[in-house]
Amino acid sequence: MTHLLSRLLIPAVFGVVVALAMFFRGIEQALFAPVLGGAWVCAAMAFWPARRMVGWDAPWAPLTVALVLFFGWIGLAVFRADVAFVSGAFTAMLLLVPALFFTLTLYRDHGPDILPAMTRVLTGLGAALSVWTIFQAAVLPDLAGGRIHHPFLNANDLGAFIAMSVPFALAMLLRGSGRVMVAGGVMVALALVAIAMTESRGGFLAAGAVIVVMALWCAPQTRRRIGPFVLTLVAAWAMWFALCAYLNDVDTIATRFGGIMGDSKASIDERYLIWTTALSMAAHHPWTGMGGLASFYLSYAGMRPFGDTSDGYFVHLDPLQFAVETGIPALIFFYLLLDVIAVRTVMAASATQDMGQRLAVLAPAASLLVLVLNAHLSFQLYMPVFLIPAGVILAVWYAATEQCLGRNRFALSFKAPFVRHAVFAGVMVGLVLTAAWCVRAGVGIYYTDRGHAMLGRDDFQAAEHVLAIAHRWAPESYGRVYYIDAVAARLRLNKNVLDGQDPRVVYDRALAGYDRAIALNTYNAYYRNEKALLIYTVAGVMEPNGAAMAEQILREALALDPLNFEVRVGLAQIYAASGRVDQSVAVLEDVMRWRVAELYASPQYLGMLAQMHQRAGNADRAAFYADKIAARTEQRNIQVRSRTGVDQWLKQLRDRLAP
C-alpha cells in the first residue's frame, strides 16, 4: 500500500489538484473543495507512512525554526481575523506549503520514491502550458481577450508558472543525455517562447535570471554542453521571431518585445501609490496587522489614493501585504526564511563538485526564486496554483541538499509508544479536519451558487431548499449563504410571491439574513447597500422611519467603500427624492476624484450624473457627462467583446476549429 501511495496515487492526486488550481479564480468557487481539500488530502496521504516510524527526524533545525516562525505567525493571525471565512480560507491555502514540505520530508523513503515523480509532474505541466500558450498565440490570438493568459487568471500568472518549470528543464538539458537532454532543450525553448508571448516581464526576466545563474554556477557542465545550450537559446529566439512574423510581420515583433521590455512608468507609479499606502497601514498596526490574512482589500478601500487605478485587492508585493495583514513580524520572518534557504543552497552547491548533485540543488532553488521574484511584483503567494507546488519544490530542494550535506536533522523521539501514536493521530486528525473544512466550504459554495441561480428563475421553493443544504455544509463563518437567504426573502417581497407567508415574517427573515452576513463581514458595503434598499422599499409600511434608516446605512457603507457606485447611486436617489438635489449631485460627483472612477464609471452612472446636474441647473456639467456617455458605451462594448469566460472561450474555440 505504501508503495502504491508513493509511486502512483500521491503524484496523480498532486497533478490533478495543480491542474484544477489553474482555473481557481477566488474563494467563492466550488473548486475550493477539490483544490484545497485535495491538496490537504495529498499531505495526509504523504504523512500516513510515518505511523510506522519509531522516531521522526525533523529537517535541519534553522530551516524548521524559520518555517515555524513564519507560518506559525500567519496561522495564529486567523484567531484575530476580522472576516473569519476569508482569512481562514487563505490561511488554509498558505499553510499548505509547510504541510506538504514536512509530510514529504519526515518519511525517509519519499525522497527516492515520490519526489522525483512529483517533479516530473510539475515539469510536464509547465511543458504542456508552454505548448498551449504558443498554440493560443499562433492559432487563436483573438480569443484570449488581450494578452495570452488562459487558463490562468492573468498573463503574469501564466508566465510565472511556466518560468517555474524552466530550471528543471534546464537541469535536464545540462546533465541529461540522449533523449533526456533533447527533451530538456525543447522544453526550455518552448517555455521561453511561451513566456514571451504572454508579455510577462516578471516571468521573462525571472526565467532569464535563473538560466544565467544556473549556467554560471555549473560552468564546467555548461561548457561541456555549450553546443546544446546555445542551440536551445537560438532555437527559442528563432521560434519567437517566426511566430511574431507569422502573426503580423515585424510590427508584432516590436509590440511583443515592447510588451516585455517597454516603458513601465505607469505600472511603477501605480505600485508606488499602493506600496506607500500599505507601508502607512502597516506602521499603524505594527504587531497585530489590520485584520488577518487576505484582509488588505477590506481596509484599503477607504484609504485608496486618488491616482491608484488597480483593483485594490492586493498590494502586489506579497511580503508587504503579509505585514499589513498580520503584522511586521511576518515580514521579518519571511525574509529570515528566504535567508535560511539561500544559505543552505549555497552550502549544498559549494559542498560538491558533482555537477549532477549541484544541478539537483539549484533547479528547485531557482524555481522557488522565480516564485519569490514574481511575488514581489504580483500576488502569487495568495494563489493555490503556486503555493501547492511551492511546498513540493521545497521538499525536493531539501532532499537534494541532503545528498550534498548529509542528513543534518534533529530527532523527535517518543520513548513511550502511546505518545508516538497519540502525536501521529493528532497530526493526522489536523490534516484531515483541515481537508474536511475545505470540502465543506466548497460544497457550501456550490449549493449557495445553485440557490442564487434558481432565484434568477423565480424558483423560490427550490432555491430555499438548496440554500438549506448549503447551510448544512458551509462553515458557520461563511457569510454569503446568509446574504443569499436575505436576497431570496427580499425578492419574495418585491415580486409578491409570498406563498401564504406573512409579509412581516418574510421581511424579518430578510433583515436577519443581511444582519448575519454583515456581522460576518463588517466591511462589505454591498450587503449594507442591499439592506438599505430593502428598508427604503418598505419605508412607511413596515418601517415608519425607513428612509432615514436607509440613508444612515448607506452613509456607513460609503465610508467603508468610497468607490462603490451602487451605494452612491442609492444615496443620491434618496437625496433627490427628498428634494436635496445639490447633495445628490455632490455624492455622485465626489467619486470622480479617483482616477479609477474617472476611467471606468459606467454609462448608466454618467447618465445619472448628467441628469442630476441638469436638475440642479448645471447645464455645462450635464453636457460634459452626456458627451462622455457615448465614448464610455463604446469602451464597455469593446471590453465585453474581448472578455472571454471559460464557457464562451471554449465555444469560440470549437467554432474556430470546426471544419
Secondary structure as a PSIPRED ss2 file (coil, helix, strand):
# PSIPRED VFORMAT (PSIPRED V4.0)

   1 M C   1.000  0.000  0.000
   2 T H   0.000  1.000  0.000
   3 H H   0.000  1.000  0.000
   4 L H   0.000  1.000  0.000
   5 L H   0.000  1.000  0.000
   6 S H   0.000  1.000  0.000
   7 R H   0.000  1.000  0.000
   8 L H   0.000  1.000  0.000
   9 L H   0.000  1.000  0.000
  10 I H   0.000  1.000  0.000
  11 P H   0.000  1.000  0.000
  12 A H   0.000  1.000  0.000
  13 V H   0.000  1.000  0.000
  14 F H   0.000  1.000  0.000
  15 G H   0.000  1.000  0.000
  16 V H   0.000  1.000  0.000
  17 V H   0.000  1.000  0.000
  18 V H   0.000  1.000  0.000
  19 A H   0.000  1.000  0.000
  20 L H   0.000  1.000  0.000
  21 A H   0.000  1.000  0.000
  22 M C   1.000  0.000  0.000
  23 F C   1.000  0.000  0.000
  24 F C   1.000  0.000  0.000
  25 R C   1.000  0.000  0.000
  26 G C   1.000  0.000  0.000
  27 I C   1.000  0.000  0.000
  28 E C   1.000  0.000  0.000
  29 Q C   1.000  0.000  0.000
  30 A C   1.000  0.000  0.000
  31 L C   1.000  0.000  0.000
  32 F H   0.000  1.000  0.000
  33 A H   0.000  1.000  0.000
  34 P H   0.000  1.000  0.000
  35 V H   0.000  1.000  0.000
  36 L H   0.000  1.000  0.000
  37 G H   0.000  1.000  0.000
  38 G H   0.000  1.000  0.000
  39 A H   0.000  1.000  0.000
  40 W H   0.000  1.000  0.000
  41 V H   0.000  1.000  0.000
  42 C H   0.000  1.000  0.000
  43 A H   0.000  1.000  0.000
  44 A H   0.000  1.000  0.000
  45 M H   0.000  1.000  0.000
  46 A H   0.000  1.000  0.000
  47 F H   0.000  1.000  0.000
  48 W H   0.000  1.000  0.000
  49 P H   0.000  1.000  0.000
  50 A H   0.000  1.000  0.000
  51 R H   0.000  1.000  0.000
  52 R H   0.000  1.000  0.000
  53 M C   1.000  0.000  0.000
  54 V C   1.000  0.000  0.000
  55 G E   0.000  0.000  1.000
  56 W E   0.000  0.000  1.000
  57 D E   0.000  0.000  1.000
  58 A E   0.000  0.000  1.000
  59 P C   1.000  0.000  0.000
  60 W C   1.000  0.000  0.000
  61 A H   0.000  1.000  0.000
  62 P H   0.000  1.000  0.000
  63 L H   0.000  1.000  0.000
  64 T H   0.000  1.000  0.000
  65 V H   0.000  1.000  0.000
  66 A H   0.000  1.000  0.000
  67 L H   0.000  1.000  0.000
  68 V H   0.000  1.000  0.000
  69 L H   0.000  1.000  0.000
  70 F H   0.000  1.000  0.000
  71 F H   0.000  1.000  0.000
  72 G H   0.000  1.000  0.000
  73 W H   0.000  1.000  0.000
  74 I H   0.000  1.000  0.000
  75 G H   0.000  1.000  0.000
  76 L H   0.000  1.000  0.000
  77 A H   0.000  1.000  0.000
  78 V H   0.000  1.000  0.000
  79 F H   0.000  1.000  0.000
  80 R H   0.000  1.000  0.000
  81 A C   1.000  0.000  0.000
  82 D C   1.000  0.000  0.000
  83 V C   1.000  0.000  0.000
  84 A H   0.000  1.000  0.000
  85 F H   0.000  1.000  0.000
  86 V H   0.000  1.000  0.000
  87 S H   0.000  1.000  0.000
  88 G H   0.000  1.000  0.000
  89 A H   0.000  1.000  0.000
  90 F H   0.000  1.000  0.000
  91 T H   0.000  1.000  0.000
  92 A H   0.000  1.000  0.000
  93 M H   0.000  1.000  0.000
  94 L H   0.000  1.000  0.000
  95 L C   1.000  0.000  0.000
  96 L H   0.000  1.000  0.000
  97 V H   0.000  1.000  0.000
  98 P H   0.000  1.000  0.000
  99 A H   0.000  1.000  0.000
 100 L H   0.000  1.000  0.000
 101 F H   0.000  1.000  0.000
 102 F H   0.000  1.000  0.000
 103 T H   0.000  1.000  0.000
 104 L H   0.000  1.000  0.000
 105 T H   0.000  1.000  0.000
 106 L H   0.000  1.000  0.000
 107 Y C   1.000  0.000  0.000
 108 R C   1.000  0.000  0.000
 109 D C   1.000  0.000  0.000
 110 H H   0.000  1.000  0.000
 111 G H   0.000  1.000  0.000
 112 P H   0.000  1.000  0.000
 113 D H   0.000  1.000  0.000
 114 I C   1.000  0.000  0.000
 115 L H   0.000  1.000  0.000
 116 P H   0.000  1.000  0.000
 117 A H   0.000  1.000  0.000
 118 M H   0.000  1.000  0.000
 119 T H   0.000  1.000  0.000
 120 R H   0.000  1.000  0.000
 121 V H   0.000  1.000  0.000
 122 L H   0.000  1.000  0.000
 123 T H   0.000  1.000  0.000
 124 G H   0.000  1.000  0.000
 125 L H   0.000  1.000  0.000
 126 G H   0.000  1.000  0.000
 127 A H   0.000  1.000  0.000
 128 A H   0.000  1.000  0.000
 129 L H   0.000  1.000  0.000
 130 S H   0.000  1.000  0.000
 131 V H   0.000  1.000  0.000
 132 W H   0.000  1.000  0.000
 133 T H   0.000  1.000  0.000
 134 I H   0.000  1.000  0.000
 135 F H   0.000  1.000  0.000
 136 Q H   0.000  1.000  0.000
 137 A H   0.000  1.000  0.000
 138 A H   0.000  1.000  0.000
 139 V H   0.000  1.000  0.000
 140 L C   1.000  0.000  0.000
 141 P H   0.000  1.000  0.000
 142 D H   0.000  1.000  0.000
 143 L H   0.000  1.000  0.000
 144 A C   1.000  0.000  0.000
 145 G C   1.000  0.000  0.000
 146 G C   1.000  0.000  0.000
 147 R C   1.000  0.000  0.000
 148 I C   1.000  0.000  0.000
 149 H C   1.000  0.000  0.000
 150 H C   1.000  0.000  0.000
 151 P C   1.000  0.000  0.000
 152 F C   1.000  0.000  0.000
 153 L C   1.000  0.000  0.000
 154 N C   1.000  0.000  0.000
 155 A H   0.000  1.000  0.000
 156 N H   0.000  1.000  0.000
 157 D H   0.000  1.000  0.000
 158 L H   0.000  1.000  0.000
 159 G H   0.000  1.000  0.000
 160 A H   0.000  1.000  0.000
 161 F H   0.000  1.000  0.000
 162 I H   0.000  1.000  0.000
 163 A H   0.000  1.000  0.000
 164 M H   0.000  1.000  0.000
 165 S H   0.000  1.000  0.000
 166 V H   0.000  1.000  0.000
 167 P H   0.000  1.000  0.000
 168 F H   0.000  1.000  0.000
 169 A H   0.000  1.000  0.000
 170 L H   0.000  1.000  0.000
 171 A H   0.000  1.000  0.000
 172 M H   0.000  1.000  0.000
 173 L H   0.000  1.000  0.000
 174 L H   0.000  1.000  0.000
 175 R H   0.000  1.000  0.000
 176 G C   1.000  0.000  0.000
 177 S C   1.000  0.000  0.000
 178 G C   1.000  0.000  0.000
 179 R H   0.000  1.000  0.000
 180 V H   0.000  1.000  0.000
 181 M H   0.000  1.000  0.000
 182 V H   0.000  1.000  0.000
 183 A H   0.000  1.000  0.000
 184 G H   0.000  1.000  0.000
 185 G H   0.000  1.000  0.000
 186 V H   0.000  1.000  0.000
 187 M H   0.000  1.000  0.000
 188 V H   0.000  1.000  0.000
 189 A H   0.000  1.000  0.000
 190 L H   0.000  1.000  0.000
 191 A H   0.000  1.000  0.000
 192 L H   0.000  1.000  0.000
 193 V H   0.000  1.000  0.000
 194 A H   0.000  1.000  0.000
 195 I H   0.000  1.000  0.000
 196 A H   0.000  1.000  0.000
 197 M H   0.000  1.000  0.000
 198 T H   0.000  1.000  0.000
 199 E C   1.000  0.000  0.000
 200 S C   1.000  0.000  0.000
 201 R H   0.000  1.000  0.000
 202 G H   0.000  1.000  0.000
 203 G H   0.000  1.000  0.000
 204 F H   0.000  1.000  0.000
 205 L H   0.000  1.000  0.000
 206 A H   0.000  1.000  0.000
 207 A H   0.000  1.000  0.000
 208 G H   0.000  1.000  0.000
 209 A H   0.000  1.000  0.000
 210 V H   0.000  1.000  0.000
 211 I H   0.000  1.000  0.000
 212 V H   0.000  1.000  0.000
 213 V H   0.000  1.000  0.000
 214 M H   0.000  1.000  0.000
 215 A H   0.000  1.000  0.000
 216 L H   0.000  1.000  0.000
 217 W H   0.000  1.000  0.000
 218 C C   1.000  0.000  0.000
 219 A H   0.000  1.000  0.000
 220 P H   0.000  1.000  0.000
 221 Q H   0.000  1.000  0.000
 222 T H   0.000  1.000  0.000
 223 R H   0.000  1.000  0.000
 224 R H   0.000  1.000  0.000
 225 R C   1.000  0.000  0.000
 226 I H   0.000  1.000  0.000
 227 G H   0.000  1.000  0.000
 228 P H   0.000  1.000  0.000
 229 F H   0.000  1.000  0.000
 230 V H   0.000  1.000  0.000
 231 L H   0.000  1.000  0.000
 232 T H   0.000  1.000  0.000
 233 L H   0.000  1.000  0.000
 234 V H   0.000  1.000  0.000
 235 A H   0.000  1.000  0.000
 236 A H   0.000  1.000  0.000
 237 W H   0.000  1.000  0.000
 238 A H   0.000  1.000  0.000
 239 M H   0.000  1.000  0.000
 240 W H   0.000  1.000  0.000
 241 F H   0.000  1.000  0.000
 242 A H   0.000  1.000  0.000
 243 L H   0.000  1.000  0.000
 244 C H   0.000  1.000  0.000
 245 A H   0.000  1.000  0.000
 246 Y H   0.000  1.000  0.000
 247 L H   0.000  1.000  0.000
 248 N H   0.000  1.000  0.000
 249 D H   0.000  1.000  0.000
 250 V H   0.000  1.000  0.000
 251 D H   0.000  1.000  0.000
 252 T H   0.000  1.000  0.000
 253 I H   0.000  1.000  0.000
 254 A H   0.000  1.000  0.000
 255 T H   0.000  1.000  0.000
 256 R H   0.000  1.000  0.000
 257 F H   0.000  1.000  0.000
 258 G H   0.000  1.000  0.000
 259 G H   0.000  1.000  0.000
 260 I H   0.000  1.000  0.000
 261 M H   0.000  1.000  0.000
 262 G C   1.000  0.000  0.000
 263 D C   1.000  0.000  0.000
 264 S C   1.000  0.000  0.000
 265 K H   0.000  1.000  0.000
 266 A H   0.000  1.000  0.000
 267 S H   0.000  1.000  0.000
 268 I H   0.000  1.000  0.000
 269 D H   0.000  1.000  0.000
 270 E H   0.000  1.000  0.000
 271 R H   0.000  1.000  0.000
 272 Y H   0.000  1.000  0.000
 273 L H   0.000  1.000  0.000
 274 I H   0.000  1.000  0.000
 275 W H   0.000  1.000  0.000
 276 T H   0.000  1.000  0.000
 277 T H   0.000  1.000  0.000
 278 A H   0.000  1.000  0.000
 279 L H   0.000  1.000  0.000
 280 S H   0.000  1.000  0.000
 281 M H   0.000  1.000  0.000
 282 A H   0.000  1.000  0.000
 283 A H   0.000  1.000  0.000
 284 H H   0.000  1.000  0.000
 285 H C   1.000  0.000  0.000
 286 P C   1.000  0.000  0.000
 287 W C   1.000  0.000  0.000
 288 T C   1.000  0.000  0.000
 289 G C   1.000  0.000  0.000
 290 M C   1.000  0.000  0.000
 291 G C   1.000  0.000  0.000
 292 G C   1.000  0.000  0.000
 293 L C   1.000  0.000  0.000
 294 A C   1.000  0.000  0.000
 295 S C   1.000  0.000  0.000
 296 F H   0.000  1.000  0.000
 297 Y H   0.000  1.000  0.000
 298 L H   0.000  1.000  0.000
 299 S H   0.000  1.000  0.000
 300 Y H   0.000  1.000  0.000
 301 A C   1.000  0.000  0.000
 302 G C   1.000  0.000  0.000
 303 M C   1.000  0.000  0.000
 304 R C   1.000  0.000  0.000
 305 P C   1.000  0.000  0.000
 306 F C   1.000  0.000  0.000
 307 G C   1.000  0.000  0.000
 308 D C   1.000  0.000  0.000
 309 T C   1.000  0.000  0.000
 310 S C   1.000  0.000  0.000
 311 D C   1.000  0.000  0.000
 312 G C   1.000  0.000  0.000
 313 Y C   1.000  0.000  0.000
 314 F C   1.000  0.000  0.000
 315 V C   1.000  0.000  0.000
 316 H C   1.000  0.000  0.000
 317 L C   1.000  0.000  0.000
 318 D H   0.000  1.000  0.000
 319 P H   0.000  1.000  0.000
 320 L H   0.000  1.000  0.000
 321 Q H   0.000  1.000  0.000
 322 F H   0.000  1.000  0.000
 323 A H   0.000  1.000  0.000
 324 V H   0.000  1.000  0.000
 325 E H   0.000  1.000  0.000
 326 T H   0.000  1.000  0.000
 327 G C   1.000  0.000  0.000
 328 I H   0.000  1.000  0.000
 329 P H   0.000  1.000  0.000
 330 A H   0.000  1.000  0.000
 331 L H   0.000  1.000  0.000
 332 I H   0.000  1.000  0.000
 333 F H   0.000  1.000  0.000
 334 F H   0.000  1.000  0.000
 335 Y H   0.000  1.000  0.000
 336 L H   0.000  1.000  0.000
 337 L H   0.000  1.000  0.000
 338 L H   0.000  1.000  0.000
 339 D H   0.000  1.000  0.000
 340 V H   0.000  1.000  0.000
 341 I H   0.000  1.000  0.000
 342 A H   0.000  1.000  0.000
 343 V H   0.000  1.000  0.000
 344 R H   0.000  1.000  0.000
 345 T H   0.000  1.000  0.000
 346 V H   0.000  1.000  0.000
 347 M H   0.000  1.000  0.000
 348 A H   0.000  1.000  0.000
 349 A H   0.000  1.000  0.000
 350 S H   0.000  1.000  0.000
 351 A C   1.000  0.000  0.000
 352 T C   1.000  0.000  0.000
 353 Q C   1.000  0.000  0.000
 354 D C   1.000  0.000  0.000
 355 M H   0.000  1.000  0.000
 356 G H   0.000  1.000  0.000
 357 Q H   0.000  1.000  0.000
 358 R H   0.000  1.000  0.000
 359 L H   0.000  1.000  0.000
 360 A H   0.000  1.000  0.000
 361 V H   0.000  1.000  0.000
 362 L H   0.000  1.000  0.000
 363 A H   0.000  1.000  0.000
 364 P H   0.000  1.000  0.000
 365 A H   0.000  1.000  0.000
 366 A H   0.000  1.000  0.000
 367 S H   0.000  1.000  0.000
 368 L H   0.000  1.000  0.000
 369 L H   0.000  1.000  0.000
 370 V H   0.000  1.000  0.000
 371 L H   0.000  1.000  0.000
 372 V H   0.000  1.000  0.000
 373 L H   0.000  1.000  0.000
 374 N H   0.000  1.000  0.000
 375 A H   0.000  1.000  0.000
 376 H C   1.000  0.000  0.000
 377 L C   1.000  0.000  0.000
 378 S C   1.000  0.000  0.000
 379 F C   1.000  0.000  0.000
 380 Q H   0.000  1.000  0.000
 381 L H   0.000  1.000  0.000
 382 Y H   0.000  1.000  0.000
 383 M C   1.000  0.000  0.000
 384 P H   0.000  1.000  0.000
 385 V H   0.000  1.000  0.000
 386 F H   0.000  1.000  0.000
 387 L H   0.000  1.000  0.000
 388 I H   0.000  1.000  0.000
 389 P H   0.000  1.000  0.000
 390 A H   0.000  1.000  0.000
 391 G H   0.000  1.000  0.000
 392 V H   0.000  1.000  0.000
 393 I H   0.000  1.000  0.000
 394 L H   0.000  1.000  0.000
 395 A H   0.000  1.000  0.000
 396 V H   0.000  1.000  0.000
 397 W H   0.000  1.000  0.000
 398 Y H   0.000  1.000  0.000
 399 A H   0.000  1.000  0.000
 400 A H   0.000  1.000  0.000
 401 T H   0.000  1.000  0.000
 402 E H   0.000  1.000  0.000
 403 Q H   0.000  1.000  0.000
 404 C H   0.000  1.000  0.000
 405 L H   0.000  1.000  0.000
 406 G C   1.000  0.000  0.000
 407 R C   1.000  0.000  0.000
 408 N C   1.000  0.000  0.000
 409 R C   1.000  0.000  0.000
 410 F E   0.000  0.000  1.000
 411 A E   0.000  0.000  1.000
 412 L E   0.000  0.000  1.000
 413 S E   0.000  0.000  1.000
 414 F C   1.000  0.000  0.000
 415 K C   1.000  0.000  0.000
 416 A C   1.000  0.000  0.000
 417 P H   0.000  1.000  0.000
 418 F H   0.000  1.000  0.000
 419 V H   0.000  1.000  0.000
 420 R H   0.000  1.000  0.000
 421 H H   0.000  1.000  0.000
 422 A H   0.000  1.000  0.000
 423 V H   0.000  1.000  0.000
 424 F H   0.000  1.000  0.000
 425 A H   0.000  1.000  0.000
 426 G H   0.000  1.000  0.000
 427 V H   0.000  1.000  0.000
 428 M H   0.000  1.000  0.000
 429 V H   0.000  1.000  0.000
 430 G H   0.000  1.000  0.000
 431 L H   0.000  1.000  0.000
 432 V H   0.000  1.000  0.000
 433 L H   0.000  1.000  0.000
 434 T H   0.000  1.000  0.000
 435 A H   0.000  1.000  0.000
 436 A H   0.000  1.000  0.000
 437 W H   0.000  1.000  0.000
 438 C H   0.000  1.000  0.000
 439 V H   0.000  1.000  0.000
 440 R H   0.000  1.000  0.000
 441 A H   0.000  1.000  0.000
 442 G H   0.000  1.000  0.000
 443 V H   0.000  1.000  0.000
 444 G H   0.000  1.000  0.000
 445 I H   0.000  1.000  0.000
 446 Y H   0.000  1.000  0.000
 447 Y H   0.000  1.000  0.000
 448 T H   0.000  1.000  0.000
 449 D H   0.000  1.000  0.000
 450 R H   0.000  1.000  0.000
 451 G H   0.000  1.000  0.000
 452 H H   0.000  1.000  0.000
 453 A H   0.000  1.000  0.000
 454 M H   0.000  1.000  0.000
 455 L H   0.000  1.000  0.000
 456 G H   0.000  1.000  0.000
 457 R C   1.000  0.000  0.000
 458 D C   1.000  0.000  0.000
 459 D C   1.000  0.000  0.000
 460 F H   0.000  1.000  0.000
 461 Q H   0.000  1.000  0.000
 462 A H   0.000  1.000  0.000
 463 A H   0.000  1.000  0.000
 464 E H   0.000  1.000  0.000
 465 H H   0.000  1.000  0.000
 466 V H   0.000  1.000  0.000
 467 L H   0.000  1.000  0.000
 468 A H   0.000  1.000  0.000
 469 I H   0.000  1.000  0.000
 470 A H   0.000  1.000  0.000
 471 H H   0.000  1.000  0.000
 472 R H   0.000  1.000  0.000
 473 W H   0.000  1.000  0.000
 474 A C   1.000  0.000  0.000
 475 P C   1.000  0.000  0.000
 476 E C   1.000  0.000  0.000
 477 S C   1.000  0.000  0.000
 478 Y C   1.000  0.000  0.000
 479 G C   1.000  0.000  0.000
 480 R H   0.000  1.000  0.000
 481 V H   0.000  1.000  0.000
 482 Y H   0.000  1.000  0.000
 483 Y H   0.000  1.000  0.000
 484 I H   0.000  1.000  0.000
 485 D H   0.000  1.000  0.000
 486 A H   0.000  1.000  0.000
 487 V H   0.000  1.000  0.000
 488 A H   0.000  1.000  0.000
 489 A H   0.000  1.000  0.000
 490 R H   0.000  1.000  0.000
 491 L H   0.000  1.000  0.000
 492 R H   0.000  1.000  0.000
 493 L H   0.000  1.000  0.000
 494 N H   0.000  1.000  0.000
 495 K H   0.000  1.000  0.000
 496 N C   1.000  0.000  0.000
 497 V C   1.000  0.000  0.000
 498 L C   1.000  0.000  0.000
 499 D C   1.000  0.000  0.000
 500 G C   1.000  0.000  0.000
 501 Q C   1.000  0.000  0.000
 502 D C   1.000  0.000  0.000
 503 P H   0.000  1.000  0.000
 504 R H   0.000  1.000  0.000
 505 V H   0.000  1.000  0.000
 506 V H   0.000  1.000  0.000
 507 Y H   0.000  1.000  0.000
 508 D H   0.000  1.000  0.000
 509 R H   0.000  1.000  0.000
 510 A H   0.000  1.000  0.000
 511 L H   0.000  1.000  0.000
 512 A H   0.000  1.000  0.000
 513 G H   0.000  1.000  0.000
 514 Y H   0.000  1.000  0.000
 515 D H   0.000  1.000  0.000
 516 R H   0.000  1.000  0.000
 517 A H   0.000  1.000  0.000
 518 I H   0.000  1.000  0.000
 519 A H   0.000  1.000  0.000
 520 L H   0.000  1.000  0.000
 521 N C   1.000  0.000  0.000
 522 T C   1.000  0.000  0.000
 523 Y C   1.000  0.000  0.000
 524 N C   1.000  0.000  0.000
 525 A H   0.000  1.000  0.000
 526 Y H   0.000  1.000  0.000
 527 Y H   0.000  1.000  0.000
 528 R H   0.000  1.000  0.000
 529 N H   0.000  1.000  0.000
 530 E H   0.000  1.000  0.000
 531 K H   0.000  1.000  0.000
 532 A H   0.000  1.000  0.000
 533 L H   0.000  1.000  0.000
 534 L H   0.000  1.000  0.000
 535 I H   0.000  1.000  0.000
 536 Y H   0.000  1.000  0.000
 537 T H   0.000  1.000  0.000
 538 V C   1.000  0.000  0.000
 539 A E   0.000  0.000  1.000
 540 G C   1.000  0.000  0.000
 541 V C   1.000  0.000  0.000
 542 M C   1.000  0.000  0.000
 543 E E   0.000  0.000  1.000
 544 P C   1.000  0.000  0.000
 545 N C   1.000  0.000  0.000
 546 G H   0.000  1.000  0.000
 547 A H   0.000  1.000  0.000
 548 A H   0.000  1.000  0.000
 549 M H   0.000  1.000  0.000
 550 A H   0.000  1.000  0.000
 551 E H   0.000  1.000  0.000
 552 Q H   0.000  1.000  0.000
 553 I H   0.000  1.000  0.000
 554 L H   0.000  1.000  0.000
 555 R H   0.000  1.000  0.000
 556 E H   0.000  1.000  0.000
 557 A H   0.000  1.000  0.000
 558 L H   0.000  1.000  0.000
 559 A H   0.000  1.000  0.000
 560 L H   0.000  1.000  0.000
 561 D C   1.000  0.000  0.000
 562 P C   1.000  0.000  0.000
 563 L C   1.000  0.000  0.000
 564 N C   1.000  0.000  0.000
 565 F H   0.000  1.000  0.000
 566 E H   0.000  1.000  0.000
 567 V H   0.000  1.000  0.000
 568 R H   0.000  1.000  0.000
 569 V H   0.000  1.000  0.000
 570 G H   0.000  1.000  0.000
 571 L H   0.000  1.000  0.000
 572 A H   0.000  1.000  0.000
 573 Q H   0.000  1.000  0.000
 574 I H   0.000  1.000  0.000
 575 Y H   0.000  1.000  0.000
 576 A H   0.000  1.000  0.000
 577 A H   0.000  1.000  0.000
 578 S C   1.000  0.000  0.000
 579 G C   1.000  0.000  0.000
 580 R C   1.000  0.000  0.000
 581 V H   0.000  1.000  0.000
 582 D H   0.000  1.000  0.000
 583 Q H   0.000  1.000  0.000
 584 S H   0.000  1.000  0.000
 585 V H   0.000  1.000  0.000
 586 A H   0.000  1.000  0.000
 587 V H   0.000  1.000  0.000
 588 L H   0.000  1.000  0.000
 589 E H   0.000  1.000  0.000
 590 D H   0.000  1.000  0.000
 591 V H   0.000  1.000  0.000
 592 M H   0.000  1.000  0.000
 593 R H   0.000  1.000  0.000
 594 W C   1.000  0.000  0.000
 595 R H   0.000  1.000  0.000
 596 V H   0.000  1.000  0.000
 597 A H   0.000  1.000  0.000
 598 E H   0.000  1.000  0.000
 599 L H   0.000  1.000  0.000
 600 Y H   0.000  1.000  0.000
 601 A C   1.000  0.000  0.000
 602 S C   1.000  0.000  0.000
 603 P H   0.000  1.000  0.000
 604 Q H   0.000  1.000  0.000
 605 Y H   0.000  1.000  0.000
 606 L H   0.000  1.000  0.000
 607 G H   0.000  1.000  0.000
 608 M H   0.000  1.000  0.000
 609 L H   0.000  1.000  0.000
 610 A H   0.000  1.000  0.000
 611 Q H   0.000  1.000  0.000
 612 M H   0.000  1.000  0.000
 613 H H   0.000  1.000  0.000
 614 Q H   0.000  1.000  0.000
 615 R H   0.000  1.000  0.000
 616 A C   1.000  0.000  0.000
 617 G C   1.000  0.000  0.000
 618 N C   1.000  0.000  0.000
 619 A H   0.000  1.000  0.000
 620 D H   0.000  1.000  0.000
 621 R H   0.000  1.000  0.000
 622 A H   0.000  1.000  0.000
 623 A H   0.000  1.000  0.000
 624 F H   0.000  1.000  0.000
 625 Y H   0.000  1.000  0.000
 626 A H   0.000  1.000  0.000
 627 D H   0.000  1.000  0.000
 628 K H   0.000  1.000  0.000
 629 I H   0.000  1.000  0.000
 630 A H   0.000  1.000  0.000
 631 A H   0.000  1.000  0.000
 632 R H   0.000  1.000  0.000
 633 T H   0.000  1.000  0.000
 634 E H   0.000  1.000  0.000
 635 Q H   0.000  1.000  0.000
 636 R H   0.000  1.000  0.000
 637 N H   0.000  1.000  0.000
 638 I H   0.000  1.000  0.000
 639 Q H   0.000  1.000  0.000
 640 V H   0.000  1.000  0.000
 641 R H   0.000  1.000  0.000
 642 S H   0.000  1.000  0.000
 643 R C   1.000  0.000  0.000
 644 T C   1.000  0.000  0.000
 645 G C   1.000  0.000  0.000
 646 V H   0.000  1.000  0.000
 647 D H   0.000  1.000  0.000
 648 Q H   0.000  1.000  0.000
 649 W H   0.000  1.000  0.000
 650 L H   0.000  1.000  0.000
 651 K H   0.000  1.000  0.000
 652 Q H   0.000  1.000  0.000
 653 L H   0.000  1.000  0.000
 654 R H   0.000  1.000  0.000
 655 D H   0.000  1.000  0.000
 656 R H   0.000  1.000  0.000
 657 L H   0.000  1.000  0.000
 658 A C   1.000  0.000  0.000
 659 P C   1.000  0.000  0.000
